[in-house]
Amino acid sequence: MEVHGIDPDTRGYRVSFEDGGRVIRGLVPETLVAEWLRRPDTPSHSDAYHFIAAHRDKIMKTLKKMSDGDRPAKAPFDQLTLVEE
């Protein structure tokens, strides 16, 4: 999975990965990282990258399910957004 920085409009970190020859893209919201840190302030980019690395498998699994049209994810990963292109 690759992280492509933050989307300033949504305050979500853009991620992408390949699955079966297709590229799946999504957004990991900054608020999800803040919840994980249990801090009300804006997380640093370093914090966000650590969160994404620590939860890489769950993020990829959730976005793949969303891309396949499966049922919604369980909290807190229900906050992820699939980016269709």
C-alpha positions, 0 to 999 in steps of 0.5 A: 500500500502506498500513501500519497499524502493528505487531501486538503479538502477532505483532511484524509490521507490518500492511499492506494494498492493493487488487488487482482490487477486493479488499483483500489484508492481510498482516504484514511481520515485524519480524525481516525488517526486522532482517535487512535492517538486519543488526542483532540488535536490534529495528528502529525504526518508522522503519526498518520503514517505510523497509524496507516502502517500499523493498520495496513492490513485492516485498511486494505481489507476494508477498502477491498470489501467496499470496492467489491460492494460488500457490507459496511465495515465495522468501527472504526474502519467504517470511516474510510472512504473509497475513491472511485476513478 
